[in-house]
């Protein structure tokens, strides 16, 4: 389930089935997916501490 983006086209998502805690980013240019954090809480901690949409690179 996609829940947000970085205003540059990349989208953030979580997977419900099979159940996973990871948060992924989908790169809009390559259609690749990358695990960026181990769950919603670490995702929120990082995105609130590090300004800019590409902190996960």
PDB file of N, H, CA, C and O in Angstrom:
ATOM      1  N   UNK A   1       0.852  -1.158   0.000  1.00  0.00           N
ATOM      2  CA  UNK A   1       0.000   0.000   0.000  1.00  0.00           C
ATOM      3  C   UNK A   1       0.905   1.230   0.000  1.00  0.00           C
ATOM      4  O   UNK A   1       1.740   1.404   0.887  1.00  0.00           O
ATOM      5  N   UNK A   2       0.724   2.076  -1.006  1.00  0.00           N
ATOM      6  H   UNK A   2       0.046   1.935  -1.727  1.00  0.00           H
ATOM      7  CA  UNK A   2       1.484   3.323  -1.069  1.00  0.00           C
ATOM      8  C   UNK A   2       0.839   4.342  -0.137  1.00  0.00           C
ATOM      9  O   UNK A   2      -0.385   4.459  -0.080  1.00  0.00           O
ATOM     10  N   UNK A   3       1.680   5.083   0.597  1.00  0.00           N
ATOM     11  H   UNK A   3       2.674   4.988   0.551  1.00  0.00           H
ATOM     12  CA  UNK A   3       1.119   6.049   1.541  1.00  0.00           C
ATOM     13  C   UNK A   3       1.713   7.436   1.407  1.00  0.00           C
ATOM     14  O   UNK A   3       1.299   8.342   2.129  1.00  0.00           O
ATOM     15  N   UNK A   4       2.666   7.637   0.515  1.00  0.00           N
ATOM     16  H   UNK A   4       3.002   6.900  -0.072  1.00  0.00           H
ATOM     17  CA  UNK A   4       3.234   8.966   0.366  1.00  0.00           C
ATOM     18  C   UNK A   4       4.271   9.006  -0.733  1.00  0.00           C
ATOM     19  O   UNK A   4       4.585   7.990  -1.353  1.00  0.00           O
ATOM     20  N   UNK A   5       4.803  10.208  -0.966  1.00  0.00           N
ATOM     21  H   UNK A   5       4.548  11.033  -0.462  1.00  0.00           H
ATOM     22  CA  UNK A   5       5.865  10.358  -1.954  1.00  0.00           C
ATOM     23  C   UNK A   5       6.818  11.454  -1.508  1.00  0.00           C
ATOM     24  O   UNK A   5       6.583  12.133  -0.509  1.00  0.00           O
ATOM     25  N   UNK A   6       7.894  11.614  -2.263  1.00  0.00           N
ATOM     26  H   UNK A   6       8.085  11.062  -3.075  1.00  0.00           H
ATOM     27  CA  UNK A   6       8.905  12.605  -1.900  1.00  0.00           C
ATOM     28  C   UNK A   6       8.803  13.878  -2.739  1.00  0.00           C
ATOM     29  O   UNK A   6       9.736  14.682  -2.749  1.00  0.00           O
ATOM     30  N   UNK A   7       7.701  14.070  -3.432  1.00  0.00           N
ATOM     31  H   UNK A   7       6.944  13.417  -3.423  1.00  0.00           H
ATOM     32  CA  UNK A   7       7.444  15.226  -4.302  1.00  0.00           C
ATOM     33  C   UNK A   7       8.320  15.221  -5.541  1.00  0.00           C
ATOM     34  O   UNK A   7       8.303  16.178  -6.314  1.00  0.00           O
ATOM     35  N   UNK A   8       9.087  14.156  -5.740  1.00  0.00           N
ATOM     36  H   UNK A   8       9.101  13.378  -5.112  1.00  0.00           H
ATOM     37  CA  UNK A   8       9.904  14.025  -6.935  1.00  0.00           C
ATOM     38  C   UNK A   8       9.508  12.816  -7.756  1.00  0.00           C
ATOM     39  O   UNK A   8      10.121  12.526  -8.783  1.00  0.00           O
ATOM     40  N   UNK A   9       8.475  12.105  -7.302  1.00  0.00           N
ATOM     41  H   UNK A   9       7.976  12.341  -6.467  1.00  0.00           H
ATOM     42  CA  UNK A   9       7.982  10.949  -8.036  1.00  0.00           C
ATOM     43  C   UNK A   9       8.175   9.619  -7.342  1.00  0.00           C
ATOM     44  O   UNK A   9       7.454   8.667  -7.638  1.00  0.00           O
ATOM     45  N   UNK A  10       9.137   9.524  -6.419  1.00  0.00           N
ATOM     46  H   UNK A  10       9.723  10.297  -6.179  1.00  0.00           H
ATOM     47  CA  UNK A  10       9.337   8.276  -5.685  1.00  0.00           C
ATOM     48  C   UNK A  10       8.236   8.120  -4.645  1.00  0.00           C
ATOM     49  O   UNK A  10       7.801   9.097  -4.036  1.00  0.00           O
ATOM     50  N   UNK A  11       7.787   6.876  -4.445  1.00  0.00           N
ATOM     51  H   UNK A  11       8.141   6.082  -4.940  1.00  0.00           H
ATOM     52  CA  UNK A  11       6.662   6.623  -3.551  1.00  0.00           C
ATOM     53  C   UNK A  11       7.071   5.715  -2.396  1.00  0.00           C
ATOM     54  O   UNK A  11       7.903   4.823  -2.562  1.00  0.00           O
ATOM     55  N   UNK A  12       6.482   5.951  -1.227  1.00  0.00           N
ATOM     56  H   UNK A  12       5.806   6.676  -1.092  1.00  0.00           H
ATOM     57  CA  UNK A  12       6.713   5.134  -0.039  1.00  0.00           C
ATOM     58  C   UNK A  12       5.567   4.149   0.118  1.00  0.00           C
ATOM     59  O   UNK A  12       4.414   4.468  -0.171  1.00  0.00           O
ATOM     60  N   UNK A  13       5.901   2.936   0.584  1.00  0.00           N
ATOM     61  H   UNK A  13       6.838   2.677   0.819  1.00  0.00           H
ATOM     62  CA  UNK A  13       4.885   1.885   0.675  1.00  0.00           C
ATOM     63  C   UNK A  13       5.191   0.913   1.803  1.00  0.00           C
ATOM     64  O   UNK A  13       6.325   0.806   2.269  1.00  0.00           O
ATOM     65  N   UNK A  14       4.153   0.212   2.226  1.00  0.00           N
ATOM     66  H   UNK A  14       3.232   0.299   1.847  1.00  0.00           H
ATOM     67  CA  UNK A  14       4.270  -0.932   3.136  1.00  0.00           C
ATOM     68  C   UNK A  14       3.562  -2.115   2.476  1.00  0.00           C
ATOM     69  O   UNK A  14       2.698  -1.939   1.617  1.00  0.00           O
ATOM     70  N   UNK A  15       3.944  -3.315   2.890  1.00  0.00           N
ATOM     71  H   UNK A  15       4.646  -3.458   3.587  1.00  0.00           H
ATOM     72  CA  UNK A  15       3.344  -4.533   2.347  1.00  0.00           C
ATOM     73  C   UNK A  15       2.477  -5.155   3.431  1.00  0.00           C
ATOM     74  O   UNK A  15       2.926  -5.344   4.561  1.00  0.00           O
ATOM     75  N   UNK A  16       1.237  -5.473   3.087  1.00  0.00           N
ATOM     76  H   UNK A  16       0.871  -5.320   2.168  1.00  0.00           H
ATOM     77  CA  UNK A  16       0.337  -6.086   4.065  1.00  0.00           C
ATOM     78  C   UNK A  16       0.295  -7.599   3.951  1.00  0.00           C
ATOM     79  O   UNK A  16       0.217  -8.290   4.967  1.00  0.00           O
ATOM     80  N   UNK A  17       0.344  -8.127   2.733  1.00  0.00           N
ATOM     81  H   UNK A  17       0.407  -7.566   1.908  1.00  0.00           H
ATOM     82  CA  UNK A  17       0.322  -9.575   2.535  1.00  0.00           C
ATOM     83  C   UNK A  17       1.456  -9.973   1.606  1.00  0.00           C
ATOM     84  O   UNK A  17       1.472  -9.513   0.465  1.00  0.00           O
ATOM     85  N   UNK A  18       2.393 -10.790   2.020  1.00  0.00           N
ATOM     86  H   UNK A  18       2.380 -11.164   2.948  1.00  0.00           H
ATOM     87  CA  UNK A  18       2.548 -11.294   3.376  1.00  0.00           C
ATOM     88  C   UNK A  18       2.948 -10.164   4.315  1.00  0.00           C
ATOM     89  O   UNK A  18       3.606  -9.208   3.904  1.00  0.00           O
ATOM     90  N   UNK A  19       2.554 -10.277   5.556  1.00  0.00           N
ATOM     91  H   UNK A  19       2.019 -11.053   5.890  1.00  0.00           H
ATOM     92  CA  UNK A  19       2.767  -9.223   6.535  1.00  0.00           C
ATOM     93  C   UNK A  19       4.250  -8.964   6.746  1.00  0.00           C
ATOM     94  O   UNK A  19       5.018  -9.882   7.034  1.00  0.00           O
ATOM     95  N   UNK A  20       4.642  -7.707   6.600  1.00  0.00           N
ATOM     96  H   UNK A  20       4.018  -6.961   6.366  1.00  0.00           H
ATOM     97  CA  UNK A  20       6.014  -7.257   6.826  1.00  0.00           C
ATOM     98  C   UNK A  20       5.957  -5.914   7.526  1.00  0.00           C
ATOM     99  O   UNK A  20       5.024  -5.136   7.327  1.00  0.00           O
ATOM    100  N   UNK A  21       6.964  -5.647   8.346  1.00  0.00           N
ATOM    101  H   UNK A  21       7.722  -6.278   8.507  1.00  0.00           H
ATOM    102  CA  UNK A  21       7.043  -4.359   9.033  1.00  0.00           C
ATOM    103  C   UNK A  21       7.815  -3.316   8.229  1.00  0.00           C
ATOM    104  O   UNK A  21       7.754  -2.127   8.544  1.00  0.00           O
ATOM    105  N   UNK A  22       8.539  -3.742   7.197  1.00  0.00           N
ATOM    106  H   UNK A  22       8.589  -4.708   6.941  1.00  0.00           H
ATOM    107  CA  UNK A  22       9.412  -2.856   6.441  1.00  0.00           C
ATOM    108  C   UNK A  22       8.655  -1.763   5.689  1.00  0.00           C
ATOM    109  O   UNK A  22       7.507  -1.942   5.282  1.00  0.00           O
ATOM    110  N   UNK A  23       9.328  -0.630   5.518  1.00  0.00           N
ATOM    111  H   UNK A  23      10.261  -0.484   5.849  1.00  0.00           H
ATOM    112  CA  UNK A  23       8.841   0.444   4.667  1.00  0.00           C
ATOM    113  C   UNK A  23       9.748   0.463   3.437  1.00  0.00           C
ATOM    114  O   UNK A  23      10.972   0.418   3.554  1.00  0.00           O
ATOM    115  N   UNK A  24       9.138   0.530   2.274  1.00  0.00           N
ATOM    116  H   UNK A  24       8.143   0.567   2.179  1.00  0.00           H
ATOM    117  CA  UNK A  24       9.854   0.515   1.009  1.00  0.00           C
ATOM    118  C   UNK A  24       9.729   1.852   0.313  1.00  0.00           C
ATOM    119  O   UNK A  24       8.806   2.623   0.579  1.00  0.00           O
ATOM    120  N   UNK A  25      10.668   2.121  -0.585  1.00  0.00           N
ATOM    121  H   UNK A  25      11.418   1.494  -0.800  1.00  0.00           H
ATOM    122  CA  UNK A  25      10.540   3.236  -1.506  1.00  0.00           C
ATOM    123  C   UNK A  25      10.556   2.654  -2.915  1.00  0.00           C
ATOM    124  O   UNK A  25      11.343   1.757  -3.216  1.00  0.00           O
ATOM    125  N   UNK A  26       9.681   3.171  -3.774  1.00  0.00           N
ATOM    126  H   UNK A  26       9.042   3.900  -3.529  1.00  0.00           H
ATOM    127  CA  UNK A  26       9.654   2.784  -5.181  1.00  0.00           C
ATOM    128  C   UNK A  26      10.233   3.923  -5.990  1.00  0.00           C
ATOM    129  O   UNK A  26       9.677   5.020  -6.026  1.00  0.00           O
ATOM    130  N   UNK A  27      11.358   3.657  -6.643  1.00  0.00           N
ATOM    131  H   UNK A  27      11.811   2.766  -6.614  1.00  0.00           H
ATOM    132  CA  UNK A  27      12.017   4.644  -7.492  1.00  0.00           C
ATOM    133  C   UNK A  27      11.238   4.760  -8.793  1.00  0.00           C
ATOM    134  O   UNK A  27      11.109   3.780  -9.528  1.00  0.00           O
ATOM    135  N   UNK A  28      10.721   5.938  -9.084  1.00  0.00           N
ATOM    136  H   UNK A  28      10.826   6.734  -8.488  1.00  0.00           H
ATOM    137  CA  UNK A  28       9.862   6.122 -10.258  1.00  0.00           C
ATOM    138  C   UNK A  28      10.625   6.025 -11.583  1.00  0.00           C
ATOM    139  O   UNK A  28      10.015   5.763 -12.620  1.00  0.00           O
ATOM    140  N   UNK A  29      11.939   6.231 -11.570  1.00  0.00           N
ATOM    141  H   UNK A  29      12.435   6.444 -10.728  1.00  0.00           H
ATOM    142  CA  UNK A  29      12.711   6.166 -12.809  1.00  0.00           C
ATOM    143  C   UNK A  29      13.075   4.738 -13.195  1.00  0.00           C
ATOM    144  O   UNK A  29      13.108   4.408 -14.381  1.00  0.00           O
ATOM    145  N   UNK A  30      13.349   3.885 -12.206  1.00  0.00           N
ATOM    146  H   UNK A  30      13.322   4.153 -11.243  1.00  0.00           H
ATOM    147  CA  UNK A  30      13.798   2.516 -12.493  1.00  0.00           C
ATOM    148  C   UNK A  30      12.749   1.468 -12.143  1.00  0.00           C
ATOM    149  O   UNK A  30      12.914   0.296 -12.479  1.00  0.00           O
ATOM    150  N   UNK A  31      11.675   1.873 -11.473  1.00  0.00           N
ATOM    151  H   UNK A  31      11.541   2.826 -11.200  1.00  0.00           H
ATOM    152  CA  UNK A  31      10.640   0.971 -10.973  1.00  0.00           C
ATOM    153  C   UNK A  31      11.197  -0.039  -9.971  1.00  0.00           C
ATOM    154  O   UNK A  31      10.612  -1.103  -9.767  1.00  0.00           O
ATOM    155  N   UNK A  32      12.333   0.298  -9.346  1.00  0.00           N
ATOM    156  H   UNK A  32      12.808   1.162  -9.512  1.00  0.00           H
ATOM    157  CA  UNK A  32      12.916  -0.585  -8.342  1.00  0.00           C
ATOM    158  C   UNK A  32      12.302  -0.302  -6.979  1.00  0.00           C
ATOM    159  O   UNK A  32      11.770   0.781  -6.735  1.00  0.00           O
ATOM    160  N   UNK A  33      12.383  -1.287  -6.101  1.00  0.00           N
ATOM    161  H   UNK A  33      12.814  -2.167  -6.299  1.00  0.00           H
ATOM    162  CA  UNK A  33      11.907  -1.151  -4.733  1.00  0.00           C
ATOM    163  C   UNK A  33      13.053  -1.408  -3.790  1.00  0.00           C
ATOM    164  O   UNK A  33      13.857  -2.313  -4.013  1.00  0.00           O
ATOM    165  N   UNK A  34      13.137  -0.617  -2.733  1.00  0.00           N
ATOM    166  H   UNK A  34      12.484   0.118  -2.551  1.00  0.00           H
ATOM    167  CA  UNK A  34      14.225  -0.721  -1.779  1.00  0.00           C
ATOM    168  C   UNK A  34      13.666  -0.610  -0.373  1.00  0.00           C
ATOM    169  O   UNK A  34      12.880   0.292  -0.084  1.00  0.00           O
ATOM    170  N   UNK A  35      14.069  -1.525   0.506  1.00  0.00           N
ATOM    171  H   UNK A  35      14.708  -2.258   0.272  1.00  0.00           H
ATOM    172  CA  UNK A  35      13.684  -1.417   1.922  1.00  0.00           C
ATOM    173  C   UNK A  35      14.477  -0.263   2.517  1.00  0.00           C
ATOM    174  O   UNK A  35      15.704  -0.228   2.421  1.00  0.00           O
ATOM    175  N   UNK A  36      13.768   0.685   3.134  1.00  0.00           N
ATOM    176  H   UNK A  36      12.771   0.657   3.211  1.00  0.00           H
ATOM    177  CA  UNK A  36      14.464   1.844   3.695  1.00  0.00           C
ATOM    178  C   UNK A  36      14.452   1.876   5.219  1.00  0.00           C
ATOM    179  O   UNK A  36      15.352   2.458   5.824  1.00  0.00           O
ATOM    180  N   UNK A  37      13.460   1.269   5.848  1.00  0.00           N
ATOM    181  H   UNK A  37      12.729   0.796   5.356  1.00  0.00           H
ATOM    182  CA  UNK A  37      13.444   1.161   7.312  1.00  0.00           C
ATOM    183  C   UNK A  37      12.740  -0.133   7.708  1.00  0.00           C
ATOM    184  O   UNK A  37      12.057  -0.769   6.905  1.00  0.00           O
ATOM    185  N   UNK A  38      12.929  -0.493   8.960  1.00  0.00           N
ATOM    186  H   UNK A  38      13.484   0.024   9.612  1.00  0.00           H
ATOM    187  CA  UNK A  38      12.344  -1.721   9.476  1.00  0.00           C
ATOM    188  C   UNK A  38      10.939  -1.566  10.013  1.00  0.00           C
ATOM    189  O   UNK A  38      10.432  -2.478  10.666  1.00  0.00           O
ATOM    190  N   UNK A  39      10.299  -0.448   9.761  1.00  0.00           N
ATOM    191  H   UNK A  39      10.711   0.293   9.231  1.00  0.00           H
ATOM    192  CA  UNK A  39       8.930  -0.263  10.228  1.00  0.00           C
ATOM    193  C   UNK A  39       8.515   1.185  10.199  1.00  0.00           C
ATOM    194  O   UNK A  39       9.327   2.067   9.916  1.00  0.00           O
ATOM    195  N   UNK A  40       7.244   1.438  10.494  1.00  0.00           N
ATOM    196  H   UNK A  40       6.585   0.722  10.724  1.00  0.00           H
ATOM    197  CA  UNK A  40       6.723   2.808  10.456  1.00  0.00           C
ATOM    198  C   UNK A  40       7.388   3.762  11.454  1.00  0.00           C
ATOM    199  O   UNK A  40       7.627   4.924  11.128  1.00  0.00           O
ATOM    200  N   UNK A  41       7.683   3.290  12.643  1.00  0.00           N
ATOM    201  H   UNK A  41       7.489   2.345  12.907  1.00  0.00           H
ATOM    202  CA  UNK A  41       8.292   4.178  13.647  1.00  0.00           C
ATOM    203  C   UNK A  41       9.688   4.633  13.223  1.00  0.00           C
ATOM    204  O   UNK A  41       9.971   5.830  13.281  1.00  0.00           O
ATOM    205  N   UNK A  42      10.578   3.720  12.798  1.00  0.00           N
ATOM    206  H   UNK A  42      10.349   2.748  12.751  1.00  0.00           H
ATOM    207  CA  UNK A  42      11.881   4.186  12.312  1.00  0.00           C
ATOM    208  C   UNK A  42      11.762   5.097  11.087  1.00  0.00           C
ATOM    209  O   UNK A  42      12.541   6.037  10.929  1.00  0.00           O
ATOM    210  N   UNK A  43      10.791   4.817  10.230  1.00  0.00           N
ATOM    211  H   UNK A  43      10.158   4.054  10.358  1.00  0.00           H
ATOM    212  CA  UNK A  43      10.555   5.674   9.057  1.00  0.00           C
ATOM    213  C   UNK A  43      10.221   7.097   9.512  1.00  0.00           C
ATOM    214  O   UNK A  43      10.816   8.059   9.026  1.00  0.00           O
ATOM    215  N   UNK A  44       9.282   7.231  10.430  1.00  0.00           N
ATOM    216  H   UNK A  44       8.799   6.450  10.825  1.00  0.00           H
ATOM    217  CA  UNK A  44       8.889   8.563  10.917  1.00  0.00           C
ATOM    218  C   UNK A  44      10.042   9.260  11.627  1.00  0.00           C
ATOM    219  O   UNK A  44      10.242  10.461  11.450  1.00  0.00           O
ATOM    220  N   UNK A  45      10.805   8.515  12.431  1.00  0.00           N
ATOM    221  H   UNK A  45      10.643   7.539  12.574  1.00  0.00           H
ATOM    222  CA  UNK A  45      11.963   9.111  13.108  1.00  0.00           C
ATOM    223  C   UNK A  45      12.940   9.704  12.110  1.00  0.00           C
ATOM    224  O   UNK A  45      13.404  10.830  12.286  1.00  0.00           O
ATOM    225  N   UNK A  46      13.257   8.950  11.056  1.00  0.00           N
ATOM    226  H   UNK A  46      12.880   8.035  10.913  1.00  0.00           H
ATOM    227  CA  UNK A  46      14.236   9.416  10.071  1.00  0.00           C
ATOM    228  C   UNK A  46      13.706  10.555   9.217  1.00  0.00           C
ATOM    229  O   UNK A  46      14.417  11.534   8.989  1.00  0.00           O
ATOM    230  N   UNK A  47      12.483  10.447   8.746  1.00  0.00           N
ATOM    231  H   UNK A  47      11.907   9.652   8.932  1.00  0.00           H
ATOM    232  CA  UNK A  47      11.965  11.486   7.848  1.00  0.00           C
ATOM    233  C   UNK A  47      11.750  12.808   8.592  1.00  0.00           C
ATOM    234  O   UNK A  47      11.829  13.874   7.983  1.00  0.00           O
ATOM    235  N   UNK A  48      11.485  12.753   9.873  1.00  0.00           N
ATOM    236  H   UNK A  48      11.420  11.887  10.368  1.00  0.00           H
ATOM    237  CA  UNK A  48      11.309  13.986  10.645  1.00  0.00           C
ATOM    238  C   UNK A  48      12.648  14.596  11.044  1.00  0.00           C
ATOM    239  O   UNK A  48      12.732  15.807  11.245  1.00  0.00           O
ATOM    240  N   UNK A  49      13.691  13.789  11.164  1.00  0.00           N
ATOM    241  H   UNK A  49      13.623  12.805  11.001  1.00  0.00           H
ATOM    242  CA  UNK A  49      15.021  14.291  11.540  1.00  0.00           C
ATOM    243  C   UNK A  49      15.837  14.771  10.360  1.00  0.00           C
ATOM    244  O   UNK A  49      16.636  15.697  10.499  1.00  0.00           O
ATOM    245  N   UNK A  50      15.649  14.154   9.185  1.00  0.00           N
ATOM    246  H   UNK A  50      15.000  13.402   9.072  1.00  0.00           H
ATOM    247  CA  UNK A  50      16.497  14.440   8.039  1.00  0.00           C
ATOM    248  C   UNK A  50      15.674  15.116   6.937  1.00  0.00           C
ATOM    249  O   UNK A  50      14.844  14.469   6.298  1.00  0.00           O
ATOM    250  N   UNK A  51      15.900  16.416   6.713  1.00  0.00           N
ATOM    251  H   UNK A  51      16.574  16.942   7.232  1.00  0.00           H
ATOM    252  CA  UNK A  51      15.115  17.129   5.705  1.00  0.00           C
ATOM    253  C   UNK A  51      15.450  16.666   4.289  1.00  0.00           C
ATOM    254  O   UNK A  51      16.542  16.156   4.035  1.00  0.00           O
ATOM    255  N   UNK A  52      14.525  16.843   3.397  1.00  0.00           N
ATOM    256  H   UNK A  52      13.639  17.257   3.604  1.00  0.00           H
ATOM    257  CA  UNK A  52      14.733  16.478   1.996  1.00  0.00           C
ATOM    258  C   UNK A  52      14.084  15.155   1.679  1.00  0.00           C
ATOM    259  O   UNK A  52      13.899  14.318   2.562  1.00  0.00           O
ATOM    260  N   UNK A  53      13.738  14.964   0.424  1.00  0.00           N
ATOM    261  H   UNK A  53      13.888  15.644  -0.294  1.00  0.00           H
ATOM    262  CA  UNK A  53      13.026  13.756   0.019  1.00  0.00           C
ATOM    263  C   UNK A  53      13.891  12.563  -0.269  1.00  0.00           C
ATOM    264  O   UNK A  53      13.370  11.457  -0.410  1.00  0.00           O
ATOM    265  N   UNK A  54      15.226  12.743  -0.365  1.00  0.00           N
ATOM    266  H   UNK A  54      15.649  13.641  -0.251  1.00  0.00           H
ATOM    267  CA  UNK A  54      16.092  11.619  -0.735  1.00  0.00           C
ATOM    268  C   UNK A  54      16.996  11.170   0.408  1.00  0.00           C
ATOM    269  O   UNK A  54      18.104  10.699   0.152  1.00  0.00           O
ATOM    270  N   UNK A  55      16.570  11.299   1.627  1.00  0.00           N
ATOM    271  H   UNK A  55      15.670  11.682   1.835  1.00  0.00           H
ATOM    272  CA  UNK A  55      17.381  10.922   2.779  1.00  0.00           C
ATOM    273  C   UNK A  55      17.741   9.441   2.786  1.00  0.00           C
ATOM    274  O   UNK A  55      18.729   9.059   3.413  1.00  0.00           O
ATOM    275  N   UNK A  56      16.979   8.608   2.116  1.00  0.00           N
ATOM    276  H   UNK A  56      16.176   8.918   1.607  1.00  0.00           H
ATOM    277  CA  UNK A  56      17.183   7.168   2.122  1.00  0.00           C
ATOM    278  C   UNK A  56      18.257   6.704   1.145  1.00  0.00           C
ATOM    279  O   UNK A  56      18.658   5.541   1.195  1.00  0.00           O
ATOM    280  N   UNK A  57      18.733   7.574   0.261  1.00  0.00           N
ATOM    281  H   UNK A  57      18.407   8.519   0.221  1.00  0.00           H
ATOM    282  CA  UNK A  57      19.751   7.187  -0.736  1.00  0.00           C
ATOM    283  C   UNK A  57      21.110   7.062  -0.132  1.00  0.00           C
ATOM    284  O   UNK A  57      22.070   6.745  -0.834  1.00  0.00           O
TER     285      UNK A  57
END
